[in-house]
Amino acid sequence: MNPELLDLLKWIVGPICTLLAGYIGVTYGLKQLRSQKKLDFIERQLKEFYSPLLGCQKEIRTKSEIRLKISDAADKAWREKCEKKPFLNHEKEFEPYEKIIEYDNKQLRDELLPLYHKMLIIFRDNYWLAEPETRKWYSELCEFVEIWDRCISDNIPNEVIEKLNHKEGKLKLFYQDLEKQIDILRNKLLK
């Protein structure tokens, strides 16, 4: 091989290899950066959207289940009490049971509804973090909370509420979606 060509190759190969290594390094770095940005976004979805929403829902659910358990036990206890003996003062005998109802109503107004409002705020403020399947539930949650607000403020008759079929069961699929999305996103993070 020609010595001049060999010298030229020495001068060309070194810079070309350096440029090629730089290109590969930059390409790899950009790929890593994109991958990290995706993971950061998923982490944000979990931390700022899905986990807080699900946390509120779990608290509401737990308190509602406890309320139902106490209500059922109180109903049974009252019936047994009524079967055992007649009362002279029905109102006085019923007073402790009435306190259960008052507590439940106060809890709904002061704790549970604010949790639903918190869910709406989380959803509204972090809507951009929601997966498309989850976004469709925003209006359903808004409707549910708005009807409760009107009900609590006595601005809607009970007959209208019955016609609207206002039940938390309508949000069951929303809650299932939150659970599903958390599982999907956590699995993406762990891969």
Rosetta constraint file for C-alpha pairs under 8 A:
AtomPair CA 1 CA 5 HARMONIC 7.28 0.50
AtomPair CA 1 CA 6 HARMONIC 7.16 0.50
AtomPair CA 2 CA 6 HARMONIC 6.35 0.50
AtomPair CA 3 CA 7 HARMONIC 6.23 0.50
AtomPair CA 4 CA 8 HARMONIC 6.20 0.50
AtomPair CA 5 CA 9 HARMONIC 6.09 0.50
AtomPair CA 6 CA 10 HARMONIC 6.25 0.50
AtomPair CA 7 CA 11 HARMONIC 6.42 0.50
AtomPair CA 8 CA 12 HARMONIC 6.17 0.50
AtomPair CA 9 CA 13 HARMONIC 5.62 0.50
AtomPair CA 10 CA 14 HARMONIC 6.41 0.50
AtomPair CA 11 CA 15 HARMONIC 7.11 0.50
AtomPair CA 12 CA 16 HARMONIC 6.13 0.50
AtomPair CA 13 CA 17 HARMONIC 5.95 0.50
AtomPair CA 14 CA 18 HARMONIC 6.18 0.50
AtomPair CA 15 CA 19 HARMONIC 6.05 0.50
AtomPair CA 16 CA 20 HARMONIC 6.00 0.50
AtomPair CA 17 CA 21 HARMONIC 6.00 0.50
AtomPair CA 18 CA 22 HARMONIC 6.10 0.50
AtomPair CA 19 CA 23 HARMONIC 6.05 0.50
AtomPair CA 20 CA 24 HARMONIC 6.14 0.50
AtomPair CA 21 CA 25 HARMONIC 6.02 0.50
AtomPair CA 22 CA 26 HARMONIC 6.04 0.50
AtomPair CA 23 CA 27 HARMONIC 6.01 0.50
AtomPair CA 24 CA 28 HARMONIC 6.00 0.50
AtomPair CA 25 CA 29 HARMONIC 5.96 0.50
AtomPair CA 26 CA 30 HARMONIC 6.03 0.50
AtomPair CA 27 CA 31 HARMONIC 6.17 0.50
AtomPair CA 28 CA 32 HARMONIC 6.15 0.50
AtomPair CA 29 CA 33 HARMONIC 6.08 0.50
AtomPair CA 30 CA 34 HARMONIC 6.14 0.50
AtomPair CA 31 CA 35 HARMONIC 6.14 0.50
AtomPair CA 32 CA 36 HARMONIC 6.06 0.50
AtomPair CA 33 CA 37 HARMONIC 6.11 0.50
AtomPair CA 34 CA 38 HARMONIC 6.30 0.50
AtomPair CA 35 CA 39 HARMONIC 6.38 0.50
AtomPair CA 36 CA 40 HARMONIC 6.03 0.50
AtomPair CA 37 CA 41 HARMONIC 6.13 0.50
AtomPair CA 38 CA 42 HARMONIC 6.27 0.50
AtomPair CA 39 CA 43 HARMONIC 6.12 0.50
AtomPair CA 39 CA 188 HARMONIC 7.92 0.50
AtomPair CA 39 CA 189 HARMONIC 6.26 0.50
AtomPair CA 40 CA 44 HARMONIC 6.18 0.50
AtomPair CA 41 CA 45 HARMONIC 6.18 0.50
AtomPair CA 41 CA 129 HARMONIC 7.99 0.50
AtomPair CA 42 CA 46 HARMONIC 6.30 0.50
AtomPair CA 42 CA 185 HARMONIC 6.27 0.50
AtomPair CA 42 CA 188 HARMONIC 7.92 0.50
AtomPair CA 42 CA 189 HARMONIC 7.13 0.50
AtomPair CA 43 CA 47 HARMONIC 6.02 0.50
AtomPair CA 43 CA 189 HARMONIC 7.44 0.50
AtomPair CA 44 CA 48 HARMONIC 5.54 0.50
AtomPair CA 44 CA 49 HARMONIC 7.40 0.50
AtomPair CA 44 CA 129 HARMONIC 7.50 0.50
AtomPair CA 45 CA 49 HARMONIC 5.22 0.50
AtomPair CA 45 CA 50 HARMONIC 6.20 0.50
AtomPair CA 45 CA 129 HARMONIC 5.23 0.50
AtomPair CA 45 CA 130 HARMONIC 6.94 0.50
AtomPair CA 46 CA 50 HARMONIC 4.97 0.50
AtomPair CA 46 CA 51 HARMONIC 5.46 0.50
AtomPair CA 46 CA 182 HARMONIC 6.65 0.50
AtomPair CA 46 CA 185 HARMONIC 7.22 0.50
AtomPair CA 46 CA 186 HARMONIC 7.83 0.50
AtomPair CA 47 CA 51 HARMONIC 5.74 0.50
AtomPair CA 47 CA 52 HARMONIC 7.12 0.50
AtomPair CA 48 CA 52 HARMONIC 6.48 0.50
AtomPair CA 48 CA 122 HARMONIC 7.78 0.50
AtomPair CA 48 CA 126 HARMONIC 7.13 0.50
AtomPair CA 49 CA 53 HARMONIC 6.20 0.50
AtomPair CA 49 CA 122 HARMONIC 6.46 0.50
AtomPair CA 49 CA 123 HARMONIC 6.90 0.50
AtomPair CA 49 CA 126 HARMONIC 6.16 0.50
AtomPair CA 49 CA 129 HARMONIC 6.56 0.50
AtomPair CA 49 CA 130 HARMONIC 7.04 0.50
AtomPair CA 50 CA 54 HARMONIC 6.03 0.50
AtomPair CA 50 CA 130 HARMONIC 7.84 0.50
AtomPair CA 50 CA 178 HARMONIC 6.25 0.50
AtomPair CA 50 CA 181 HARMONIC 7.61 0.50
AtomPair CA 50 CA 182 HARMONIC 6.44 0.50
AtomPair CA 51 CA 55 HARMONIC 5.89 0.50
AtomPair CA 51 CA 182 HARMONIC 7.45 0.50
AtomPair CA 52 CA 56 HARMONIC 6.24 0.50
AtomPair CA 52 CA 119 HARMONIC 7.80 0.50
AtomPair CA 52 CA 122 HARMONIC 7.48 0.50
AtomPair CA 53 CA 57 HARMONIC 6.26 0.50
AtomPair CA 53 CA 119 HARMONIC 5.58 0.50
AtomPair CA 53 CA 122 HARMONIC 6.95 0.50
AtomPair CA 53 CA 123 HARMONIC 7.69 0.50
AtomPair CA 53 CA 178 HARMONIC 7.77 0.50
AtomPair CA 54 CA 58 HARMONIC 6.01 0.50
AtomPair CA 54 CA 175 HARMONIC 7.32 0.50
AtomPair CA 54 CA 178 HARMONIC 6.46 0.50
AtomPair CA 54 CA 179 HARMONIC 7.36 0.50
AtomPair CA 55 CA 59 HARMONIC 6.28 0.50
AtomPair CA 56 CA 60 HARMONIC 6.23 0.50
AtomPair CA 56 CA 115 HARMONIC 6.03 0.50
AtomPair CA 56 CA 116 HARMONIC 7.49 0.50
AtomPair CA 56 CA 118 HARMONIC 7.78 0.50
AtomPair CA 56 CA 119 HARMONIC 6.73 0.50
AtomPair CA 57 CA 61 HARMONIC 6.02 0.50
AtomPair CA 57 CA 115 HARMONIC 7.96 0.50
AtomPair CA 57 CA 116 HARMONIC 7.99 0.50
AtomPair CA 57 CA 175 HARMONIC 7.45 0.50
AtomPair CA 58 CA 62 HARMONIC 5.99 0.50
AtomPair CA 59 CA 63 HARMONIC 6.15 0.50
AtomPair CA 60 CA 64 HARMONIC 5.99 0.50
AtomPair CA 60 CA 112 HARMONIC 5.99 0.50
AtomPair CA 60 CA 115 HARMONIC 7.26 0.50
AtomPair CA 61 CA 65 HARMONIC 6.06 0.50
AtomPair CA 62 CA 66 HARMONIC 6.22 0.50
AtomPair CA 63 CA 67 HARMONIC 6.04 0.50
AtomPair CA 64 CA 68 HARMONIC 6.15 0.50
AtomPair CA 65 CA 69 HARMONIC 6.11 0.50
AtomPair CA 66 CA 70 HARMONIC 6.14 0.50
AtomPair CA 67 CA 71 HARMONIC 5.98 0.50
AtomPair CA 67 CA 104 HARMONIC 6.85 0.50
AtomPair CA 68 CA 72 HARMONIC 6.03 0.50
AtomPair CA 69 CA 73 HARMONIC 6.22 0.50
AtomPair CA 70 CA 74 HARMONIC 5.97 0.50
AtomPair CA 71 CA 75 HARMONIC 6.07 0.50
AtomPair CA 71 CA 100 HARMONIC 7.60 0.50
AtomPair CA 72 CA 76 HARMONIC 6.30 0.50
AtomPair CA 73 CA 77 HARMONIC 6.09 0.50
AtomPair CA 74 CA 78 HARMONIC 5.96 0.50
AtomPair CA 74 CA 97 HARMONIC 6.75 0.50
AtomPair CA 75 CA 79 HARMONIC 6.19 0.50
AtomPair CA 76 CA 80 HARMONIC 6.18 0.50
AtomPair CA 77 CA 81 HARMONIC 6.09 0.50
AtomPair CA 78 CA 82 HARMONIC 6.11 0.50
AtomPair CA 78 CA 97 HARMONIC 7.83 0.50
AtomPair CA 79 CA 83 HARMONIC 6.21 0.50
AtomPair CA 80 CA 84 HARMONIC 6.27 0.50
AtomPair CA 81 CA 85 HARMONIC 6.77 0.50
AtomPair CA 82 CA 86 HARMONIC 6.50 0.50
AtomPair CA 82 CA 87 HARMONIC 7.97 0.50
AtomPair CA 87 CA 93 HARMONIC 7.44 0.50
AtomPair CA 89 CA 93 HARMONIC 6.44 0.50
AtomPair CA 90 CA 94 HARMONIC 6.08 0.50
AtomPair CA 91 CA 95 HARMONIC 6.02 0.50
AtomPair CA 94 CA 98 HARMONIC 6.16 0.50
AtomPair CA 95 CA 99 HARMONIC 6.37 0.50
AtomPair CA 96 CA 100 HARMONIC 6.83 0.50
AtomPair CA 97 CA 101 HARMONIC 6.82 0.50
AtomPair CA 98 CA 102 HARMONIC 6.25 0.50
AtomPair CA 99 CA 103 HARMONIC 5.96 0.50
AtomPair CA 100 CA 104 HARMONIC 6.18 0.50
AtomPair CA 101 CA 105 HARMONIC 6.20 0.50
AtomPair CA 102 CA 106 HARMONIC 6.11 0.50
AtomPair CA 103 CA 107 HARMONIC 5.98 0.50
AtomPair CA 104 CA 108 HARMONIC 6.14 0.50
AtomPair CA 105 CA 109 HARMONIC 6.27 0.50
AtomPair CA 106 CA 110 HARMONIC 5.78 0.50
AtomPair CA 106 CA 111 HARMONIC 7.86 0.50
AtomPair CA 107 CA 111 HARMONIC 5.15 0.50
AtomPair CA 107 CA 112 HARMONIC 6.36 0.50
AtomPair CA 108 CA 112 HARMONIC 4.76 0.50
AtomPair CA 108 CA 113 HARMONIC 5.91 0.50
AtomPair CA 109 CA 113 HARMONIC 5.63 0.50
AtomPair CA 109 CA 114 HARMONIC 7.51 0.50
AtomPair CA 109 CA 152 HARMONIC 7.21 0.50
AtomPair CA 110 CA 114 HARMONIC 6.51 0.50
AtomPair CA 111 CA 115 HARMONIC 6.33 0.50
AtomPair CA 112 CA 116 HARMONIC 6.42 0.50
AtomPair CA 113 CA 117 HARMONIC 6.22 0.50
AtomPair CA 113 CA 145 HARMONIC 7.45 0.50
AtomPair CA 113 CA 148 HARMONIC 7.71 0.50
AtomPair CA 113 CA 149 HARMONIC 7.93 0.50
AtomPair CA 114 CA 118 HARMONIC 6.04 0.50
AtomPair CA 115 CA 119 HARMONIC 6.23 0.50
AtomPair CA 116 CA 120 HARMONIC 6.40 0.50
AtomPair CA 116 CA 145 HARMONIC 6.57 0.50
AtomPair CA 117 CA 121 HARMONIC 6.28 0.50
AtomPair CA 117 CA 145 HARMONIC 7.12 0.50
AtomPair CA 118 CA 122 HARMONIC 6.14 0.50
AtomPair CA 119 CA 123 HARMONIC 6.05 0.50
AtomPair CA 120 CA 124 HARMONIC 5.92 0.50
AtomPair CA 120 CA 138 HARMONIC 7.72 0.50
AtomPair CA 120 CA 141 HARMONIC 7.20 0.50
AtomPair CA 120 CA 142 HARMONIC 6.90 0.50
AtomPair CA 121 CA 125 HARMONIC 5.85 0.50
AtomPair CA 122 CA 126 HARMONIC 5.84 0.50
AtomPair CA 122 CA 127 HARMONIC 7.85 0.50
AtomPair CA 123 CA 127 HARMONIC 5.28 0.50
AtomPair CA 123 CA 130 HARMONIC 7.98 0.50
AtomPair CA 123 CA 138 HARMONIC 7.09 0.50
AtomPair CA 126 CA 130 HARMONIC 7.15 0.50
AtomPair CA 127 CA 135 HARMONIC 7.16 0.50
AtomPair CA 130 CA 134 HARMONIC 5.93 0.50
AtomPair CA 130 CA 135 HARMONIC 5.98 0.50
AtomPair CA 131 CA 135 HARMONIC 6.43 0.50
AtomPair CA 131 CA 181 HARMONIC 7.88 0.50
AtomPair CA 132 CA 136 HARMONIC 7.09 0.50
AtomPair CA 133 CA 177 HARMONIC 7.70 0.50
AtomPair CA 134 CA 138 HARMONIC 7.71 0.50
AtomPair CA 134 CA 174 HARMONIC 7.25 0.50
AtomPair CA 134 CA 177 HARMONIC 6.59 0.50
AtomPair CA 134 CA 178 HARMONIC 7.32 0.50
AtomPair CA 136 CA 140 HARMONIC 7.83 0.50
AtomPair CA 137 CA 141 HARMONIC 6.21 0.50
AtomPair CA 137 CA 174 HARMONIC 6.15 0.50
AtomPair CA 138 CA 142 HARMONIC 6.18 0.50
AtomPair CA 139 CA 143 HARMONIC 6.08 0.50
AtomPair CA 140 CA 144 HARMONIC 6.20 0.50
AtomPair CA 140 CA 171 HARMONIC 7.37 0.50
AtomPair CA 141 CA 145 HARMONIC 6.25 0.50
AtomPair CA 141 CA 171 HARMONIC 7.18 0.50
AtomPair CA 142 CA 146 HARMONIC 6.01 0.50
AtomPair CA 143 CA 147 HARMONIC 6.15 0.50
AtomPair CA 144 CA 148 HARMONIC 6.44 0.50
AtomPair CA 144 CA 166 HARMONIC 7.01 0.50
AtomPair CA 144 CA 167 HARMONIC 7.95 0.50
AtomPair CA 144 CA 168 HARMONIC 7.61 0.50
AtomPair CA 145 CA 149 HARMONIC 6.12 0.50
AtomPair CA 146 CA 150 HARMONIC 6.24 0.50
AtomPair CA 147 CA 151 HARMONIC 6.04 0.50
AtomPair CA 147 CA 161 HARMONIC 7.72 0.50
AtomPair CA 147 CA 166 HARMONIC 7.51 0.50
AtomPair CA 148 CA 152 HARMONIC 6.02 0.50
AtomPair CA 149 CA 153 HARMONIC 6.20 0.50
AtomPair CA 150 CA 154 HARMONIC 6.13 0.50
AtomPair CA 150 CA 155 HARMONIC 5.03 0.50
AtomPair CA 150 CA 156 HARMONIC 5.84 0.50
AtomPair CA 151 CA 155 HARMONIC 6.00 0.50
AtomPair CA 151 CA 156 HARMONIC 5.57 0.50
AtomPair CA 151 CA 157 HARMONIC 7.59 0.50
AtomPair CA 151 CA 158 HARMONIC 7.88 0.50
AtomPair CA 151 CA 161 HARMONIC 7.85 0.50
AtomPair CA 156 CA 160 HARMONIC 6.66 0.50
AtomPair CA 156 CA 161 HARMONIC 7.14 0.50
AtomPair CA 157 CA 161 HARMONIC 6.61 0.50
AtomPair CA 158 CA 162 HARMONIC 6.23 0.50
AtomPair CA 159 CA 163 HARMONIC 6.31 0.50
AtomPair CA 160 CA 164 HARMONIC 6.22 0.50
AtomPair CA 161 CA 165 HARMONIC 6.47 0.50
AtomPair CA 161 CA 166 HARMONIC 6.00 0.50
AtomPair CA 162 CA 166 HARMONIC 6.60 0.50
AtomPair CA 166 CA 170 HARMONIC 7.89 0.50
AtomPair CA 168 CA 172 HARMONIC 7.01 0.50
AtomPair CA 171 CA 175 HARMONIC 6.33 0.50
AtomPair CA 172 CA 176 HARMONIC 6.24 0.50
AtomPair CA 173 CA 177 HARMONIC 6.06 0.50
AtomPair CA 174 CA 178 HARMONIC 6.35 0.50
AtomPair CA 175 CA 179 HARMONIC 6.45 0.50
AtomPair CA 176 CA 180 HARMONIC 6.12 0.50
AtomPair CA 177 CA 181 HARMONIC 5.98 0.50
AtomPair CA 178 CA 182 HARMONIC 6.17 0.50
AtomPair CA 179 CA 183 HARMONIC 6.36 0.50
AtomPair CA 180 CA 184 HARMONIC 6.24 0.50
AtomPair CA 181 CA 185 HARMONIC 5.97 0.50
AtomPair CA 182 CA 186 HARMONIC 5.92 0.50
AtomPair CA 183 CA 187 HARMONIC 6.12 0.50
AtomPair CA 184 CA 188 HARMONIC 6.37 0.50
AtomPair CA 185 CA 189 HARMONIC 6.33 0.50
AtomPair CA 186 CA 190 HARMONIC 6.24 0.50
AtomPair CA 187 CA 191 HARMONIC 6.31 0.50
